[in-house]
């Protein structure tokens, strides 16, 4: 999130939000319409560059929709088509950017070097705890993250690591992320991740702590003393009290404080009327802006406002996390038939249920995310008759 930046908004009115998002995405298959989008994001580009970029974006979106529209019944085919659809969306996003350097030829320079991710396993553990991802310094993923200004230099491998975890030294193992920990970072899975995997989520539902609104109001009052009042000391930053909601997870304040979150001094609270518990912590930010302008949050139709615990230093981008999850699963279905058989028909059938749950989320949230990333505009969709819809 760009601090204090207010993104452009495209407002739509629809009874069927999902259908409207798909219609909006399909408009991006037209190079003429894509030219308007690219031009709006970078008006100084030459006509030749605009033509090249708009044609590249439209082609990549058509390719993505070709995978999505396949809609196979088999779970393994659904995984593969969703991964390749997401790959094409990431290409479309890069080409649509105002950056003159990004076109299909530039993206191809990196895709020719591979996907940019690698998988390895720990035979002593059970899937998905046993399954790890490594980032390579070459290939599409590294290039895409660099385009997103995500620095993976400290974590990327110069060459593909061995396929077995035990062959890596402790420093190299620190640079890996498990598939379990990726699932834990999907906000829409937060309420159920303990049921499926027996571990706490790494995505947390947050909001303003209403109980502390009077204290925050007093804090603001002190910052704006009227004439004649003795000026009190005004701290340089503002403290906002943020609530963290467990959503059924058995998390504790010790666990939350161990995550290195920007929300500090988290303590447990009890809500008497609902007989439920939640947590409250302090978030410090500049006093000339709101808390949500400085806390990187995520929200979808299947998730309340959430924060994602970063991986590899700074990745809290849900799109990037989906890319990694789908890549890992695509390798399993293509190259690990015994493991995949056990997921579909054996002792790991609960993971099959998790994957089916996850893919339903992907099909629900990724189309809207795709439109917003390609156009650089936030979609706001209101239902007819609602307060947000025009009269």
N, C-alpha and C positions, 0 to 999 in steps of 0.2 A: 504494500500500500504506500502510495506517495503521500508524505505527511502534508496535511492541510489541503490536499488537492480534492476538488469536487469533480468526479467523473461525469462526462456527458451522459445523458439519460435518454433512452428511446422508450416512449410510453405506448403500450398497446392495451386494448380492451378485448377480452375474450372470455367466453364461457368455458371453453376447453383450453386450458393453459398449455398443456403438453402438445396438442395439435398445432397451436399457434406458434410455438417455438420451432417445431419441425418445419412449418411453412416459412418461417423467417430464415431458417438455415438453408432451405432449398432455394431461396432467392439468391444465395451466394454461388449458385452454379452458373449464373449468368456473368460473363466477363464484362458486359456493359454495366451491370449494376455494381460489380466489384470495382470497376474503374472509379465510380463515384465515391466509394468507400475509401479507396487508396488515395484518391485526390484530396478528400476531406482531411485525411490524416497527414498528408505531405503535399501541399499545393505547389511546392517549388520544383517537383520532379518534372522532367521533360516528358513530352507526349510519348516518346518511344519507351521510356522507362515505365510510365503509367500503363501503357498497353501490355508490356511484358509482365509486369507485376499482376495486373488484373486477370490476364489469361492464366497465369500460374496459380493464382488463388482459386479461380473458378474450377480449374482442372483438379486441384487437390481436393476441393470440397466434393466435386462429383465422384472422385475416387473414394473418398470417405463414405459417402452415401451409398456407393455401390456395395461396400462391405456391410454397412448397417442394414440396408434394405434386404440383404440375403435372408436374415432372420431365421437361421436353421434351428431345427428342434434339438439336435444333439448338443450336449453341453460343451464338448471339446471344440466343435465348429463355432459355437457362439463365442467362446474365448478368443479364438483366432481372428474372427471377423471384427470383434470389438477392439482387439489390439491394433490391427492394421488400420481400422478406421481412425483410431486415436493418433496413430503415427501420421496419417495424412492430414489430420487437423493441425498437428504441430507444424507440419510443413506449410500449410496454408497460413497459419499465424505468422510465421517468420517472413514469408513472402509479402504478406499484407502490411508489414511494418513500414514506418516511414524511412527506415534505414535503406539507403541507396544500394548497399552492398548485397542485400538479401534478394536473390531471385532463385529460380529453380536450379540454375547451373551452380550457384554457390551452395545451396542445400545439398545437391547431388555430390559435391566434393566430399562431404562428410558422410552421407548415407552409403557411399561406395566403400567406406572403411568399416561398415558394420553398424549395428544398432547402438553400440556404445555401452552396453551392459553385459555382465557375465554372471553366471550362476555357479554355485558350488554347494556342497552338502556336508553334513556332519552325520556319519553313519551311526553314531552313538545316541542320537536324538530322534524324536518322532516329528514327522511333517505336520505343520509347516515350521515348527521350531528348528528343524534340521536344515532348512533351505535358506540360503543367503544370496544376496546380490552384491556385486562389486561394480563400481563405475570405472570405465576405461578412459584414458586421456584422449582417445580418438573415437570417431564414430558420431552418430547422430545425437545421442543423448547428451554427451558432453558439450557438443556444439549448441544444442538447444538451450541447455542450462546457461551457457555463457551468453547467449542472446538475451536470456531473462535476467542477466546480471547476477546469476548464482555462481559463486566461486567454489569450485570443487577441487581446486589444485591440491589441497592437503589430503584429500581422500581418494583421488583417482589413481589407478594403477597404470604404469607405463605400458605393460603388456598383460595379456590375459593371465590371471592367477591360476594355480592348480585347482582341479575340480573338487579336492577334498580339503576340508577345513584344517585338519591336523598338519598339513604340509605348509601352513602359513605361520609365521612368527606372531607373537602377541601384538606387535605394532600393526601388522598387516590385518590381523583379525579385527582390530579396532576400526578399520576402515570399511567394514562390511555392515549390512543391515539385513535382518532376517525378514522373511515374508510375514511372519507373525507380527513383527513390529510395524510393518507397513499396514496390515489389516487394522491394527490398533489405532492408526492415524486417520482412518476414514471416518469423518464425523458422523455419517449416517449409520455406522455400525456401532457407535459408542454404547447405545442401550443394550446391545446383544453380544458384544465381543466376549464378555465373561462367560456367557452361556456356551458359546461355541469353542472358545480357546482357553478358558480358565485363567485369564490374565486381565489386569486393569486396562482401560482404554488410554490412549495417548492423545486423544482429542476430547476436549472438555467443553460442556455447555456453560456459557457465562452470561452475565447480565449485570445491570446496576443493582447494588444492594439497597433496596428501598428503606430498610431499617435505619440506614445511616444518612438518609437524605437531609434531615435537619442539621446534622453535623457538617455536611458538605455545603449546605446553604449558609451556615454561619461562617464557614471558611471563606465563601465568596463575599459575604457581607464585610468581613475584615479587610478584604482586598479593595473595597470601594467605600472607604469612610467618607461620610458627608462633612461639609464644613463645620467646624466647631468640635468634632469628635477627636479625642486624642488619637493620633495615628499609632496604630499598633504595628509590631513587627510583621511584615508580610514575607513569607518564604518565597523563594524564587520559582518554585514549582507547586503544582496543585496535586492534592491527593484525592483520588476517586476510589471509593470502596466497591470492589467487584465481587459479585457472588458467583460461586462455582457450584453447579448442580450435579449431583452424582448420577442421576437418571437410572437408579437401580443398581449401580456399581457399588461394591463394598470398599470404596476408596477411603483413605484416612487423610488427616491433615499432614501427617508425617510423609505420606506418599506424595501429596501435592507439593509440599515444600522441597522435596528431593528432586523435582523435575527441572529446576532452574528456570522457572517461569518468570516473566516480568512482573507478575502479581506476587507480592512479598507478604511475609508474616501471615500466612493463611491459617485461620482458626475455624473450628467447627461451630455452627450455630444451629439452634432448634426453632422451628416454626410451630408455635402452639396450636393455632387454629387447624392446621393440616396434620399435626403430629408427624412432621417430617424433618429431616436434617439437611443442611447444606453447608457450604463453607464461604467465608468472606476473607478477602485479602486486600492489601493496599496497592494501588497502581499509581505511580508518580509520573506526571507528564507536565509539559509547559502550561502555564495558567491562562494562556490566550486561546485555548482550543479545547475541544472535547476529547474524552478518553478514547472513543472509538476511532479518532483520527490518528492515534499513535499505537494502538494495539491491533496487530494483524489478525483479523477475524474472518470467519467463513460462515455462510448461511445458504441453505437451499430449501426447497419445498419439503425435504425429508429430514432436515436438521435445523435446530435452533442456532442462534449465534454461538459460534464455537471458536476456540483457539486450538491450534495443532502444535504439539511439541515438535520443534524442528529436528530434522535428521541431517546428518552430514553437515552440521554447523548451522545451516540456514534454510534448509528446504522445509517450508510449511505450506507449499503450494499444492492444493488438492489435485489439480490437473497432473502435475508431475508425479505425485504419489500414485494416481491411477495408472499412469504410463508404466511405472515400475511394477505395480502389482500385475497388470495384464501381460507385461513382458515375461515375468517369472512364470505365470500360469501357462503362457504359450509355449515355453520351453518344456514344461512338464508334459503337456498333452502331445507335443511333437516327438520328444526324445526319451521319455521315461515311461514306457508302457506298463511296466509292473506297478509302479507307483500310481499311475493314473487308474489302473484297474482296481487297486485297493481303495482309491478315493470314490470311484463310482459304485463299486460292488462289495467292498470289504470293510475292514475295521475302521477305515477313515471316512465312512459315509457321512459323518457329521460335517466333514470338510466339504463334501459335495453340497450339502445343504447351505453351508456358508457361502460357497461360490455362487450358487443359484441366487441367494439373497443379494450378494454383492453385484452380480450382473444386472439384476433388476434395478439397483441403484444407478449403475452406470448408464443404462438406457434412459433413466429418468433425469439425471442431472447433467450428463455430458453434452447433450445438444445445446442447451442454453449456455453452458460454459463456453462451448465452441463459438457460438455467435458472438459473445461478448469479447472473447480473446481476438477474434479475427477483425471485428469492427472497431474495437477499442471503446465501445459504448455499453453502458449498463442497461439491461432490459428491465423495465418495470411493467408488469402485466397485472391489470386490475379486472375484476369481473364486472359485468354490467350491473349498474345500480349500487355499486359499492361507493364508499366515500372518496376513493381515489379516482374513480372513473369520471370522465367529463359528462356533464349533464346535457 
